[in-house]
Amino acid sequence: MFDFGHEVRVFLVAIVYAFTGMALLMIGYKIFDLLTPTDMQEKIFKEGNVAVAVALGFFLLGIAVVIHAAFSI
């Protein structure tokens, strides 16, 4: 039969994991931004520096892979 309570618990756990992953990704971005000598948002959005945007994108992708691996254990 269909266990509605179990499905709700699985959905809520997925939501918690998603928000936790997003929070960890944002913390990783803030740490990366603090460690670089320039303001990332200014370089990307005001100056239009594509190289900084690509580097930041790859960094965030790498952090996301690490977060996913940590949650998959």
ABEGO torsion letter per residue (X at the ends): XBBAAAAAAAAAAAAAAAAAAAAAAAAAAAAAAAABABBAAAAAAAAGBAAAAAAAAAAAAAAAAAAAAAAAX
